[in-house]
Amino acid sequence: MQTQVTIAGVKQFKGQVEGTDFDHTKLILLMPFSRSRAESNIGFDSVEAVFGTSENYKQFSGRKFPLQCMADVEMSIGSGGRQVVDVLHVDLPKA
């Protein structure tokens, strides 16, 4: 699903933890609370979304946050996980 997102931050990790290899970039997205929870939640929540390998981190270096951009986001049914397939931008603002 292509949607406008606000990226509050980006983190990456490439290494080994307890014998398991990891290599990922995670985007911290600001997402509005669900309308179904309007009686108890107002505003935005921050959620992590996986965005490929640690190589994807480089494209955000030197950028000013938060970033507004279009992204292709997939939601994993059942696990509550989010995955960003692609960040679609023409010219992300520099810091």
C-alpha positions in Angstrom: 0.0 0.0 0.0 1.5 3.3 -1.0 1.0 6.0 1.7 2.5 9.2 3.0 4.6 8.5 6.1 6.5 10.6 8.6 9.9 9.0 9.4 10.9 10.2 12.8 14.2 8.2 12.8 16.3 5.4 11.3 18.4 2.8 12.9 20.4 -0.1 11.4 22.2 -3.2 12.7 24.5 -5.6 11.1 26.1 -8.2 13.3 25.6 -11.3 15.3 23.6 -11.9 18.5 23.9 -15.2 20.3 25.1 -16.9 17.1 22.3 -15.5 14.9 23.2 -13.1 12.0 21.2 -9.9 11.7 21.3 -7.3 8.9 18.5 -4.7 8.8 17.4 -1.1 8.7 14.4 -0.1 10.8 12.4 3.1 10.2 10.6 4.7 13.2 7.3 5.9 11.7 4.7 8.2 13.2 1.3 6.6 12.5 -2.1 8.0 13.5 -4.0 5.9 16.0 -6.7 3.7 14.6 -10.1 5.4 14.4 -11.6 2.4 16.2 -9.7 3.5 19.3 -10.7 7.2 19.1 -12.3 7.1 22.5 -9.0 6.3 24.2 -6.2 7.5 21.9 -5.5 10.8 20.3 -2.8 11.7 17.9 0.1 9.6 16.7 2.0 6.5 17.8 5.6 5.6 16.8 6.0 2.2 15.2 9.1 0.4 13.8 9.0 -1.0 10.3 11.8 -3.1 8.7 13.3 -1.5 5.6 15.6 -4.1 4.1 19.3 -4.5 5.0 21.7 -2.1 6.7 22.6 -0.8 3.3 19.3 1.2 3.2 20.5 3.2 6.1 23.0 5.1 4.0 20.3 7.0 2.0 19.1 8.8 5.2 22.6 10.0 6.3 22.7 13.8 6.6 18.9 14.2 6.3 16.8 16.4 8.5 14.2 14.6 10.6 11.3 14.1 10.7 10.9 13.4 7.0 7.7 13.4 5.1 7.7 11.1 2.1 5.7 8.5 0.2 6.4 4.8 1.0 5.3 1.4 -0.1 4.3 -0.2 3.2 3.1 -3.8 3.8 1.4 -4.9 7.0 1.9 -8.5 8.2 -1.5 -9.9 9.2 -1.5 -11.6 12.6 1.9 -10.5 13.7 1.3 -6.8 13.8 4.6 -6.3 11.9 5.2 -3.7 9.3 7.6 -3.7 6.4 8.5 -0.8 4.2 9.2 -2.1 0.8 10.4 1.1 -0.7 10.7 4.8 0.2 9.6 6.9 -2.7 11.2 10.3 -2.8 12.6 12.7 -5.3 14.6 15.0 -3.0 14.8 14.3 0.7 15.7 17.5 2.6 19.3 17.7 3.8 20.1 18.6 7.4 
